[in-house]
Amino acid sequence: MGIQPIITNDIHYPTRQHFTLHEVFLAIQTRAKWRDEKRMSYEVPKLCFLDSDEIKKGFVLSGFEEDFI
């Protein structure tokens, strides 16, 4: 069909350095104890702005052909 994909990523905080702060906010928001293993957590410190190379690498690792991107 000739339609080109638009590749983006899910962003919850600006940089990887903000991951722990985001986890603290989640604990406060959900009224969970920090040490509670069952508290809500994203567990992946990659929900921040990524550069285009990081996004492309993620798609290739997910099984997309590199020339698709």
Contact map, one row per residue, 1 for C-alpha under 8 A:
111000000000000000000000000000000000000000000000000000000000000000000
111100000000000000000000000000000000000000000000000000000000000000000
111110000000000000000000000000000000000000000000000000000000000000000
011111000000000000000000000000000000000000000000000000000000000000000
001111100000000000000000000000000000000000000000000000000000000000001
000111110000000000000000000000000000000000000000000000000000000000000
000011111000000000000000000000000000000000000000000000100000000000000
000001111100000000000000000000000000000000000000000000100000000000000
000000111110000000000000000000000000000000000010110000100000000000000
000000011111000000000000000000000000000000000011000000000000000000000
000000001111110000000000000000000000000000000011100000000000000000000
000000000111110000000100000000000000000000000011000000000000000000000
000000000011111101100100000000000000000000000011100000000000000000000
000000000011111101000000000000000000000000000001100000000000000000000
000000000000111111100000000000000000000000000001100000000000000000000
000000000000111111100000000000000000000000001111000000000000000000000
000000000000001111110000000000000000000000000000000000000000000000000
000000000000111111111100000000000000000000000000000000000000000000000
000000000000101111111110000000000000000000001000000000000000000000000
000000000000000011111111000000000000000000000000000000000000000000000
000000000000000001111111100000000000000000000000000000000000000000000
000000000001100001111111110000000000000000000000000000000000000000000
000000000000000000111111111000000000000011000000000000000000000000000
000000000000000000011111111100000100000000000000000000000000000000000
000000000000000000001111111110000000000000000000000000000000000000000
000000000000000000000111111111000000000110000000000000000000000000000
000000000000000000000011111111111100001100000000000000000000000000000
000000000000000000000001111111110000000000000000000000000000000000000
000000000000000000000000111111110000000000000000000000000000000000000
000000000000000000000000011111110000001100000000000000000000000000000
000000000000000000000000001111111000000000000000000000000000000000000
000000000000000000000000001111111101001100000000000000000000000000000
000000000000000000000000001000111111001000000000000000000000000000000
000000000000000000000001001000011111001000000000000000000000000000000
000000000000000000000000000000001111100000000000000000000000000000000
000000000000000000000000000000011111111000000000000000000000000000000
000000000000000000000000000000000011111000000000000000000000000000000
000000000000000000000000000000000001111100000000000000000000000000000
000000000000000000000000001001011101111110000000000000000000000000000
000000000000000000000000011001010000011111000000000000000000000000000
000000000000000000000010010000000000001111100000000000000000000000000
000000000000000000000010000000000000000111111000000000000000000000000
000000000000000000000000000000000000000011111000000000000000000000000
000000000000000000000000000000000000000001111110000000000000000000000
000000000000000100100000000000000000000001111111000000000000000000000
000000000000000100000000000000000000000000011111010000000000000000000
000000001111100100000000000000000000000000011111100000000000000000000
000000000111111100000000000000000000000000001111110000000000000000000
000000001010111000000000000000000000000000000011111000000000000000000
000000001000000000000000000000000000000000000101111101100000000000000
000000000000000000000000000000000000000000000000111111100000000000000
000000000000000000000000000000000000000000000000011111110000000000000
000000000000000000000000000000000000000000000000001111111000000000000
000000000000000000000000000000000000000000000000011111111100000000000
000000111000000000000000000000000000000000000000011111111110000000000
000000000000000000000000000000000000000000000000000111111111000001001
000000000000000000000000000000000000000000000000000011111111100000000
000000000000000000000000000000000000000000000000000001111111110000000
000000000000000000000000000000000000000000000000000000111111111100001
000000000000000000000000000000000000000000000000000000011111111111000
000000000000000000000000000000000000000000000000000000001111111100000
000000000000000000000000000000000000000000000000000000000111111100000
000000000000000000000000000000000000000000000000000000000011111110000
000000000000000000000000000000000000000000000000000000000011111111011
000000000000000000000000000000000000000000000000000000000001001111111
000000000000000000000000000000000000000000000000000000010001000111111
000000000000000000000000000000000000000000000000000000000000000011111
000000000000000000000000000000000000000000000000000000000000000111111
000010000000000000000000000000000000000000000000000000010010000111111
